[in-house]
Amino acid sequence: MIFVVEDDPNIRELVTYTLQSTGFDACGFENGSEFLKALSDGEKPELVLLDIMLPGEDGISILGKLRKKSVTKDLPIIMMTAKGTEYDKVLGLDSGADDYITKPFGMMELVSRVKAVLRRSNRNEKKDEIVIGQLKIYPNKHKVKSCGNEVTLTNKEFKLLCLLVESKGNVLNRDQLLTNIWGYDFDGETRTVDVHIRSLRQKLGECGKLIETVRGIGYRIGGNES
């Protein structure tokens, strides 16, 4: 089930219809309070399409609430908004959104993004524990241990680490990392990746050495997985 939180009835109905016609179950909500009530009643979707400009509580505020709750902190969320400035993209993505799409958008592009986010989410749920040397990653729990110590990572840092581990041994260039972590229409400079890699290495301590820089290309994870 995909929840569509959008106050414009024409957009909400079109998006819901498109999703249903492409094989998804979808349900629409015109405001955040209806959506949050459905969640509190025990309904949990596979993914949420969340508009930023909503009546009452806005999408960014709702996103923040979802990321603070254990039952929804890993819920895949794509932000929908008419705002298209780099600042708004960064705000939504750094607040924990998995992707970002700017209105007006094509329905097939939207479906493609939904499928891409769901694929990434499903890959992260395949293993309960991934061990590489002294580094332990628990994808389903959003938890990481380095040399026995638990490490607190941001949502983007955690996704970046998981993506490198999924591609273990292969080099991922900065454009690939931007596409998969920040959304493929993200216009930020590639130094965004370098800043997050540097922060990730610092937080991982000794295990940060597992993240190798391939000069002029990008990054990869070394070490033996068990």
Buried (B, 14 or more C-beta within 10 A) or exposed (E): BBBBBBBBEEBBEBBBEBBEEBEBEBBBBBBBBEBBEBBEEEEEBBBBBBBBBBEEBBBBBBBEEBBEEEEBEBBBBBBBBEBEEEEBBBBBBEBBBBBBBBBEBEBEEBBEBBBBBBEBBEEBEEBEEBBBBBBBBBBEEBBBBBEEEEBEBBBBBBBBBBBBBBBBEEBBBBEBBBBBBBBBBBEBEEEBBBEBBEBBBEBBBEBBEBBEEEEEEBBBBEBEEE
